[in-house]
Amino acid sequence: MVRIDNKRFHELLKEKKDLEDNRPHDIDAMRRWKHSMSKILQELELFR
């Protein structure tokens, strides 16, 4: 169980890093980006 959670945690961190590195500049893409980022951050909170 812990190992699966740990794996998911690292996947989330990687996704977050990818999003941070590929921040879009047009408005629609930015909305999707923000939505994705907030989902990732929300799930990361569960690991605290």
C-alpha positions as CSV (number, residue, x, y, z in Angstrom):
1,M,0.0,0.0,0.0
2,V,2.7,2.5,1.0
3,R,4.7,1.6,-2.1
4,I,1.8,2.3,-4.4
5,D,1.2,5.6,-2.7
6,N,4.8,6.5,-2.9
7,K,4.8,5.7,-6.7
8,R,1.7,7.9,-7.1
9,F,3.3,10.7,-5.1
10,H,6.4,10.6,-7.4
11,E,4.1,10.6,-10.5
12,L,2.3,13.7,-9.2
13,L,5.6,15.5,-8.5
14,K,6.8,14.7,-12.0
15,E,3.5,15.9,-13.5
16,K,3.7,19.1,-11.5
17,K,7.3,19.7,-12.7
18,D,6.2,19.1,-16.3
19,L,3.4,21.6,-15.9
20,E,5.7,24.2,-14.3
21,D,8.2,23.7,-17.2
22,N,5.5,24.0,-19.9
23,R,3.3,26.9,-18.7
24,P,1.1,28.0,-21.7
25,H,0.5,31.6,-22.8
26,D,-2.9,31.6,-24.4
27,I,-5.9,32.0,-22.2
28,D,-7.8,28.7,-22.9
29,A,-4.6,26.7,-22.5
30,M,-3.9,28.6,-19.3
31,R,-7.3,27.6,-17.9
32,R,-6.7,24.0,-18.6
33,W,-3.2,24.3,-17.1
34,K,-4.6,25.8,-14.0
35,H,-7.2,23.1,-13.6
36,S,-4.6,20.4,-14.1
37,M,-2.2,22.0,-11.6
38,S,-4.9,22.5,-9.0
39,K,-5.9,18.8,-9.3
40,I,-2.3,17.7,-8.8
41,L,-1.8,20.0,-5.8
42,Q,-5.0,18.8,-4.3
43,E,-4.0,15.2,-4.6
44,L,-0.5,16.0,-3.3
45,E,-2.1,17.5,-0.2
46,L,-3.5,14.1,0.6
47,F,0.1,12.8,1.1
48,R,0.9,15.3,3.8
